[in-house]
Amino acid sequence: MILHESVSRQHPVDSSTAGFATVIREIPRYLSSRSAGGHREHREWKEWGKKVGITDTTMPALQGHRFNIQFLIAARIFMQREFILKFIEYAPKTMEDLDRLLRDELVLVQLQILGLLDQKITGPLWRIAENLGVIEGGQYHRDLLIFVDACIDNPSLFFSGECPTISIPPSFELFREEGILMRSLVDSSPSPLALDVAVRVLRSCASYLKDVLSQTMTGGIYSNPTDEVVESAQSAPATNRAVESAFAYMDYLYRRTPIPVSSVTMQSLASYLTMWQNGALEEDDFRSFYLGRTCELNCDITLSDGNVIHGECTIDNIISDGSGEVTIHLNGSSGIFTISRSLFEDLINDDAIFDFFSVRFGIADNIG
C-alpha cells in the first residue's frame, strides 16, 4: 500500500506519513477510550453520538493491542466515516487534517481493503489460533489461502460478502457475514482503483501467509505429523499472547512505576519466561494478570441466561475446576456474573472489554 500510494501521490510516503497509516493512528488517538489525556474529543464524541442517535461509537484503541488491531480499526473507521466527518465539523478544529484524508478516494479504498482483510483473513486466522491447537488449526490454513488466490484472480470476489469455504467446528465462529462491519465493507461494484489496490495487497498477503504457515501446509512438519510430533506440540501455545503480555507488563513496570526497578526485575522476567516456555505458568499467568483488576465494558453484554453486564466490572475471582475449564467471576453494578475464560478473551479481542485498571497501582496499564 505504501509503495502504491507513493506512486499515486508522485512523492514518497512511509509507514508514518501514508494516508491510511495516519488515519489509523490519529483517529483512535482522539476518539478511542484510551485517547491522549490532553484531548477531550473522546468524551465529546460519545456525547455527540447520543445526541444524533448513533448507537455504536466504539473506536478500538491502537495502544495496548497486537498488530492485528489495525485491521479492525480500519474497518471501524470506514464504517463510521460519515459520522466522523460530521463530528469533525461539530468538534474543535483539532481534527481538521483528518477531514481531508477521510474524503480522499485512495485512503478510503485502503481502509476498506484493510477492513475486509480483518473480516475475511486476519480475524479468522486469529480465532483459529485462539480456539484450536497448532496441528488442528493447520487444516484450515489451506482453505484460507485457496480463497486468497481466488480473490487475486477475481478481485471482485474479495469485495463481496462471500468468505472462505471452511468446515468450522461448532464451538466458535470464524466469520460474521451478517455483521454490520461486513455489510459496510462489501461493494458490488468496486472501482478500478479498489480492484488494483486489492490485487497488490492480496498478492503480498498470499506470499506472507504461505511463508509463515508453511509448516502446517502440505509437506510441512505439522501437515501429517507423527505421534511424537503431536505429543511435542500439545503443550505449545497457539499464539504468543502470554509472552507478549509478560514483556508488556515488565516494560510497563520498568518505564512507568515510581519504584526503582533493579536487576531483580530482569532476573524475574527471565525466570518467568523460562517457566512459561515449559508450559508451567499458562493458567497462573492469566490469573496473575487479570485477578483483582477493574475493566470497563463499551457496550451491554447479554449472557446466555439473559442477564446483562454493563459499565465497570471487577474481576473478583478466577476459578479452575481441575479439568482445564476456567471461569471468571465479574462483579459489576448488576451483581456478580460468571463467564468462561474463552468468552472473556473473545470479548477482549473484539474490544468489548477494554481499559484494565490495576487495583494495586490505581492507574491504567497496557496489558491487552
C-alpha positions in Angstrom: 0.0 0.0 0.0 2.8 2.4 0.8 4.6 1.7 -2.5 1.3 2.1 -4.4 0.5 5.4 -2.6 4.0 6.8 -3.3 3.4 6.2 -7.0 -0.1 7.6 -6.9 0.8 10.7 -5.0 4.0 11.1 -7.1 6.1 11.6 -3.9 7.5 9.1 -1.4 5.5 8.2 1.7 6.4 5.8 4.5 4.6 4.0 7.3 4.2 7.2 9.3 3.1 9.5 6.5 0.9 7.3 4.3 -2.7 8.3 4.4 -4.2 5.1 5.8 -1.5 4.9 8.4 -2.1 8.5 9.6 -5.9 7.8 9.9 -5.4 4.5 11.7 -3.0 6.2 14.2 -4.8 9.6 14.7 -8.5 8.7 14.8 -8.1 6.4 17.8 -5.8 9.0 19.4 -8.8 11.3 19.5 -11.8 9.0 19.7 -10.9 5.8 21.5 -11.3 5.3 25.2 -7.5 5.5 25.6 -7.3 8.8 23.8 -4.5 11.1 24.8 -5.1 12.8 28.1 -4.9 16.3 26.6 -7.8 15.6 24.3 -11.5 15.9 25.2 -12.7 14.6 21.8 -13.5 11.1 23.1 -16.0 12.4 25.6 -17.5 14.8 23.1 -17.7 12.0 20.5 -19.7 9.8 22.9 -22.0 12.7 23.9 -22.4 13.9 20.3 -23.2 10.3 19.2 -26.0 10.1 21.8 -27.5 13.4 20.6 -27.6 12.4 17.0 -28.7 8.8 17.7 -25.6 6.9 16.8 -25.9 3.6 18.7 -22.3 2.5 18.4 -19.5 5.0 18.7 -16.9 2.3 19.6 -13.4 3.0 18.3 -10.7 0.5 19.3 -7.5 1.9 20.7 -4.2 1.3 18.9 -2.4 1.4 22.2 -2.2 -1.9 24.2 -3.2 -4.2 21.4 -1.4 -6.5 18.9 -0.7 -5.6 15.3 -3.9 -7.1 14.0 -6.0 -4.5 15.8 -5.0 -2.1 12.9 -7.2 -4.0 10.5 -10.2 -3.8 12.9 -9.6 -0.1 13.4 -9.6 0.4 9.6 -12.9 -1.4 9.4 -14.4 0.7 12.2 -13.2 4.0 10.7 -14.5 3.0 7.2 -17.9 2.1 8.7 -18.2 5.3 10.7 -16.5 7.7 8.3 -19.6 9.7 7.5 -20.4 10.2 11.3 -16.7 11.1 12.0 -16.8 13.7 9.2 -19.9 15.3 10.7 -18.3 15.2 14.2 -15.2 16.9 12.9 -17.4 19.8 11.7 -19.0 19.9 15.2 -15.9 19.4 17.2 -12.9 21.7 17.9 -10.6 22.3 15.0 -8.0 19.8 16.2 -9.1 17.1 13.7 -9.3 19.2 10.5 -6.4 17.5 8.8 -8.3 14.2 9.2 -11.3 15.6 7.4 -9.2 15.9 4.2 -7.9 12.3 4.5 -11.4 10.8 5.2 -12.6 12.4 1.9 -9.6 11.1 -0.1 -10.6 8.3 -2.5 -7.3 6.4 -2.1 -7.4 6.5 1.7 -11.0 5.2 1.7 -10.0 2.3 -0.6 -7.1 1.5 1.6 -9.3 1.5 4.8 -11.9 -0.7 3.0 -9.4 -3.3 1.9 -7.7 -3.4 5.4 -11.2 -3.8 6.9 -12.0 -6.7 4.6 -8.7 -8.3 5.5 -9.9 -8.2 9.1 -13.2 -9.7 8.4 -12.1 -12.4 6.0 -8.5 -13.3 6.8 -6.7 -11.9 9.9 -9.8 -12.1 12.1 -10.5 -15.8 11.2 -6.8 -16.7 11.5 -6.7 -15.2 15.0 -9.9 -17.1 16.0 -8.4 -20.3 14.6 -5.3 -19.8 16.6 -7.2 -19.0 19.8 -9.6 -21.9 19.6 -7.6 -24.7 18.1 -4.2 -26.2 18.7 -1.2 -25.8 16.3 -1.9 -29.0 14.4 -5.7 -28.7 14.4 -5.6 -25.2 13.1 -3.4 -26.2 10.2 -6.2 -28.0 8.3 -8.0 -24.6 7.9 -5.0 -22.6 6.7 -5.1 -24.2 3.2 -8.7 -23.2 2.7 -7.9 -19.6 3.6 -5.1 -19.5 1.1 -7.3 -21.0 -1.6 -9.7 -18.1 -1.1 -6.9 -15.5 -1.2 -5.7 -17.0 -4.5 -9.2 -17.0 -5.9 -9.6 -13.3 -5.0 -6.3 -12.4 -6.7 -7.7 -14.0 -9.9 -11.1 -12.3 -9.4 -10.7 -9.3 -7.0 -14.5 -8.6 -7.1 -14.9 -11.7 -5.0 -12.9 -10.0 -2.3 -15.4 -7.1 -2.1 -18.4 -9.5 -2.0 -19.9 -10.8 1.2 -18.5 -14.3 0.4 -16.0 -15.7 2.8 -13.7 -18.7 2.6 -15.5 -22.0 2.5 -14.3 -23.7 5.7 -15.8 -26.6 7.6 -15.5 -25.0 11.0 -16.1 -26.6 14.4 -19.4 -25.6 16.0 -17.6 -24.3 19.1 -16.6 -21.0 17.7 -17.5 -18.5 14.9 -14.9 -17.7 12.2 -16.9 -15.2 10.1 -19.5 -12.6 10.8 -21.1 -12.2 7.3 -24.3 -10.7 8.8 -22.5 -8.2 11.0 -22.7 -4.5 10.5 -19.0 -4.3 9.8 -19.1 -6.7 6.9 -22.1 -5.1 5.4 -20.5 -1.7 5.5 -17.4 -3.0 3.7 -18.8 -5.1 0.9 -19.2 -3.4 -2.5 -21.0 -4.9 -5.5 -19.3 -2.5 -7.9 -15.7 -1.8 -6.7 -13.8 0.9 -8.6 -10.8 0.1 -10.8 -8.6 1.8 -8.2 -10.1 -0.5 -5.5 -9.6 -3.6 -7.6 -6.0 -2.6 -8.4 -5.0 -2.0 -4.8 -6.8 -5.2 -3.6 -4.8 -7.4 -6.1 -1.5 -5.8 -5.0 -2.3 -6.3 -1.3 -3.6 -9.8 -1.7 -0.5 -10.9 -3.6 1.7 -9.7 -0.7 -0.8 -11.3 1.7 -0.6 -14.7 -0.1 3.2 -14.7 -0.2 3.4 -13.8 3.5 0.8 -16.4 4.6 2.4 -19.2 2.5 5.7 -18.5 4.2 4.5 -18.2 7.9 2.0 -21.1 7.5 4.3 -23.4 5.5 4.8 -25.8 8.4 1.1 -26.6 8.5 0.7 -26.8 4.7 1.3 -30.0 2.6 4.8 -31.2 3.1 5.3 -29.2 6.3 6.3 -30.8 9.6 2.7 -30.4 11.0 0.8 -31.4 7.9 1.0 -35.1 8.5 2.6 -35.3 11.9 3.9 -38.4 13.6 2.7 -39.3 17.1 5.9 -37.9 18.5 5.3 -34.5 16.8 1.7 -34.4 18.0 2.8 -35.1 21.6 5.5 -32.5 21.5 3.1 -29.9 20.1 0.3 -30.4 22.6 1.7 -28.0 25.1 2.8 -25.4 22.6 0.7 -22.2 22.8 -1.0 -21.4 19.5 -0.3 -17.7 19.9 2.4 -15.6 21.7 -0.3 -13.7 23.8 1.2 -14.8 27.1 4.8 -13.9 26.4 3.8 -10.6 24.8 1.8 -9.8 27.9 4.7 -10.6 30.1 7.0 -8.3 28.2 4.4 -5.6 28.1 3.9 -5.8 31.9 7.6 -5.8 32.7 8.2 -2.9 30.3 5.4 -1.0 31.9 6.9 -1.6 35.4 10.3 -0.7 34.2 9.3 2.6 32.4 6.3 3.8 34.5 6.5 2.7 38.1 7.8 5.3 40.6 9.5 2.5 42.5 13.1 1.9 41.3 13.4 -1.3 39.3 16.7 -3.2 39.9 18.3 -6.0 38.0 16.0 -8.3 40.0 13.2 -7.3 37.6 15.0 -8.7 34.6 16.0 -11.8 36.5 12.4 -12.3 37.5 11.4 -11.9 33.9 13.9 -14.4 32.7 12.8 -16.9 35.3 9.1 -16.2 34.4 9.7 -16.8 30.7 11.6 -20.0 31.3 8.7 -21.4 33.3 6.2 -20.1 30.7 8.2 -21.8 27.9 8.0 -25.1 29.8 4.2 -24.7 30.0 4.0 -24.3 33.7 2.5 -20.9 34.0 -0.2 -20.5 31.4 -3.1 -20.6 33.8 -1.2 -18.8 36.6 -0.1 -16.2 34.1 -3.7 -15.5 33.1 -4.8 -15.3 36.8 -2.0 -13.0 37.9 -2.6 -10.5 35.1 -6.4 -10.2 35.5 -7.4 -11.1 39.1 -8.4 -8.0 41.0 -8.4 -5.7 38.0 -11.3 -3.5 37.0 -12.4 -3.4 33.4 -14.8 -1.2 31.5 -17.4 -2.5 29.0 -18.0 -0.4 26.0 -21.4 -2.0 25.3 -24.1 -4.0 27.1 -23.3 -7.7 27.0 -26.2 -10.1 27.2 -25.3 -13.6 28.6 -26.9 -16.8 27.6 -29.1 -16.8 30.8 -30.5 -13.4 29.8 -28.5 -11.3 32.4 -26.9 -8.1 31.1 -23.5 -6.8 32.1 -22.6 -3.2 31.6 -20.3 -0.4 32.9 -17.4 -1.2 35.1 -16.7 -4.7 36.4 -14.1 -6.0 38.9 -12.6 -9.5 38.3 -13.3 -11.0 41.8 -12.2 -14.5 41.2 -10.7 -16.8 38.6 -11.5 -20.5 39.2 -10.3 -23.7 37.6 -12.4 -26.8 38.0 -9.4 -29.1 37.7 -10.3 -30.3 34.2 -8.8 -27.3 32.5 -12.0 -25.3 32.4 -11.5 -21.8 33.8 -14.4 -19.4 34.8 -14.2 -15.7 35.5 -16.3 -14.0 38.2 -17.2 -10.4 37.3 -18.6 -8.1 39.9 -20.5 -5.2 38.5 -23.3 -2.8 39.1 -25.8 -5.5 38.3 -24.3 -8.1 40.6 -21.9 -11.0 40.1 -21.7 -12.9 36.8 -19.7 -15.9 35.8 -18.4 -16.4 32.3 -15.9 -18.8 30.7 -12.3 -17.8 30.1 -12.7 -18.3 26.3 -15.7 -15.9 26.2 -13.8 -13.4 28.3 -10.8 -13.5 25.9 -13.2 -13.2 22.9 -14.7 -10.1 24.4 -11.2 -8.6 24.9 -10.3 -9.4 21.2 -13.5 -7.8 20.0 -12.7 -4.7 22.2 -16.0 -5.2 24.1 -13.8 -5.3 27.3 -11.1 -2.7 27.5 -9.2 -0.3 29.7 -8.0 -2.6 32.5 -7.2 -0.7 35.7 -4.9 -2.1 38.4 -6.4 -2.0 41.8 -2.9 -2.2 43.2 -1.4 0.7 41.3 -4.6 2.6 40.6 -3.6 3.5 37.1 -4.2 2.2 33.6 -1.8 -0.3 32.1 -1.2 -1.7 28.7 -2.0 -5.3 29.3 -4.3 -6.5 26.5 
